[in-house]
Every structure is written in structure tokens, then in C-alpha cells.
């Protein structure tokens, strides 16, 4: 840094010799003349020094600019600094739910244990014998099966309420981005999500099926413990061969995308999700294009793995359980068909291949083996059950201060086999393999009253055989977009008066909302087992449920959120 010269110091250095000489015997007139001459000299010197300091200021600015350019050069071409941002959310949930009257799997096993000796002699039995016995029971009318169980003293379980008056959670997410090359960008996000006072999931039991378990499809999306886990991590290679083509690999940003971010008040870039809200590991090959009049689009081919089967077991004498298990993969297209200003249309088509009955890290009990009716390891061995195809669209727009969207989805299952209990894709008890179609509609709006206050509402409906691939949902208990039935939600958002923003990512708000689920069919979110009308669950023992099927659920939530 170049220092400016002090005017006062220089003036004093010039004046002192003259004053000393004047004091050595000069007359008052001579002294006045000397002082006047010195004053003129000082004025002249001030003008010269002012011009010099102006020139030095220019040099100083140039030096500072060189230092800034050097720092910038180091950022781009040196160690590659990482830019961080993040968000924190504390949330309160109040939930109450009711199950439908129904038979449980435990009751079914009790009935089988009493009926099988009369039908087939003493056990244990083979799975072939169990299948024959079930086929014989299916020949009876449902009321006769129910009557037979009633004679054994087995009657349907009555409705039960599951409540949680205060479920408090904290969620911390840290975003990072680095650009080591002009066309290479790394993006990542670490996340911690836990319940107050817990190092495990407080909702890991009860009637919440797969949403209560912790597995790869909902990692970091369910409250578990205080560990910081990888939520997203991927590298983009852009402008390949100087063309509008990019390649990306890693754990995908396939959660919290449009249209859900309207409700979350978090309009950051993410892959449009709708009915594919699933954090998975995979690759993307994409291209961007312009349609004129400032409209643009993107087309992405996506591939991902939902389950790695590991080593296959082939021709091993005495091996019990599955042999040659295949990996479960996803593949399809995500197409931003039209985007201009607030108008957005996205279409998504994909297939899920070699679906497994139990995901990684989860062991379902096998009630036939645990009851001693069949010999085995006591768990439901993992099997590939077939393929599923899925398509959906999202249309979003804005009229003044009103944000609105409409989305629809179609799912199609193609079963190819059974697991040990006779479950197939949307089938139970070794029923004939059959392709099934499911449908869903999802719509919502948010009205921005002013910069601080917003209100919104959403509604979605799913049919009997609907399958929404949404384990990465942000609904805490059950994914509303996977529901086979109706879900309504109302919410309000209030941006806090927190003073001037000191960060480009600064945001602080509270969100208050309420959801109501009314289920029409059992098994929402699961491709395992046949959906059953919740009003008919108590009419037939063959409708027995692994997890108590919900009739309805009400949830109220309040969040305090800050982005930085």
C-alpha cells in the first residue's frame, strides 16, 4: 500500500529554517515579509502535493486492483475455493390418525396354524403346500372364510388411534459448490435431520409402512440422528465439444424440486420432481435449447440405481433363499418442454426395473417361518418382482401475485414373480400376475399478499393402484403424493422482519400448515401386496395387513426456517 504524504509535516519542515533565521536579529518588517513569502511557498507546495497525492491515489487503486485480480485468479486457477451456503429448520408436528377395522397378518398366521393341520396334516409345511392351502381357501366365499376364523375365535382388530401431540425436529443442510475448471462444477449438500431428544427415528414403528423405515430412498429425508450425511454430491461437465450438452454423475438433486418448492418457500434450482421425489445415485446426459422469444427447454436422459444386488449365488448346493438377484435400476427422460418467465411445463417418463420386495438395510419378518409353519431364516428373503413404468407432467404459471400449478401421473406395474409370502407387484397370496394401472392428480396455488405474507393450498388424489415414487417426501409421516385417496393441505408463510439482508442467500420465515389424509385403499406408497378398500378390510382374513392400514390422518405443523 502506497502511503500519502502529510501536508502538515512538510509545511513545518519548510517553515522552520525561515523562522529560525528571522529570530536571529531581523526587524519586524523583515519578519512580516519573510512570513508572507513562506505563506506563498506553502500554498504553492500544497497545490503540488495535492497533485502528487492524486497521482498516488491512482497508483494505489491500481495496486489494489492487481491484488484483487490475483485473489480472483487464485480462486479460479489455484486451490479452487468452495462456496458454502445452507439452511436450518426447526419444526413442530402434531398428528392424529385412525386405522380401519382389519385383520392383521398375525391373526392370519394364527388361523393358518389351526386350519392347516386339518387340511394337510401336521407341519412344518413347504411353500408349495402353503400355496395349495391358500388356493383352497380362495375357493370359499369371503364370508365363509371370515366365519371360519370367527369359529376359531379370531375376529378383526378394531380401529386404533395413533397420536403424537408434539414431535419436534431439527434439520441442518450445508450446500457447497466448487468450480475447478471452466466447464467442471461440483455441487454437494450435507444434511442432519433429527428429532428432539432422540438418536433414532421416533416414527419408525406404527402404521406408517415404508415411511417409518430408514433406507437409501429416504436417506437424510427422515429424522434419525445427529450425523451429517451426504444428501447430494455430483459433478457437472458442461459445454462438451462446445455444444449445449452436459454430463453429470453422482447423488442426484431429485428432491424439493418444482412444484413442491412453492409450498416450501424455497425456489432454488432442482430437478422437477412431482411424483419422482427420490434421492438416488445415477448419471444424467442432457442438452439445452432455445425456442426463440426468450423461451427455452432442457432434455435429460437419466439413469440411476435403486438397489445394488451384490454377488449373485448360482448353483450353490443347499443354498436357501434367492439366487441370481438382479440390481434394481431406473432409466428415463426428464424434459423441461417449455420455460419462459413464470411459465413452465415439464414431462417425465421413466421405468423402474427388477423391483425388489425389501430395500437395502430392512429385514421384513416372515410370519410363516416365525410361526413355525415353514422352516426358514425367519425373514422375508429378497426377490425381484418385476418392472414398473411411470409418466407425469407438471405445469406451473403465475398470474400477478398468484402462483399455481397442475400435475398428473400414471403408473403401470408388470409383475414377473412372487416372494415367499406370495406377494407380487400389487398382488397378494399368489394371485394371478396382472398388469395394473394407477393414476393421480395434484394441484395447488399460493397467493403472495405482499413481500412478507403468503397463503396457499394443495390437493391430490391417487387411485386404487397408484404408485408414487416419493420416499424423499417432506411430509414427516406419510408421503401425501403416494396416497391412494385424498389429501388436502392449507398453509401460510410469513417472512420475518429480520433487518437488512447481509447474505445473498439470506431468508428467514415461519410456515404454518395443516394436512388431512383420507385413504380409500391400503398400501399407499408400496408396490408390495394388493391394495384393498379400507372399508372392506374387516370382511376377509385374506385381506390381512402387515402394517395397520390408516383410514385417515390429520397433521398440523409449524416451522422456523433460516437460510444463510
Secondary structure, DSSP 8 states (H G I E B T S, - for coil): ------HHHHHHHHHHHHHHHHTTT--HHHHHHHHHHHHHHHHHHHHHHHHHHHHHHHHHHHHHHHHHHHHHHHHHHSS---EEEEEEEEEEEEEEEEE-SB-BHHHHHHHHHHHHHHHH-SS-B-HHHHHHHHHHHHTS-HHHHHHHHHHTT---B---EEEEEEEEEEEEEEEEEEEEETTEEEEEEEEEEEETT-SS-TTSSSS-GGGGS--GGGTTTS---S--EEEEEEEEE-SGGGSSEEEEEEE---SS-TTHHHHHT--------TTB----EEEEEEEEEEEETTEEEEEEEEEEEEE---S---S-TT--S--S---EEEEEEEEEEEEETTEEEEEEEEEEEEEESS-TT---B-HHHHTTSB-S-SB----EEEEEEEEEEEEEEEETTEEEEEEEEEEEEEE----TTS-BBTB-TT-----EEEEEEEEEEEEE-SSSEEEEEEEEEE-TT---B-TT-SSSSS-GGG-SEEEEEEEEEEE----S--STT-EEEEEEEEEEEEESBS-TT--BS---BTTSGGG-GGG-BSS--EEEEEEEEEEEEEE-
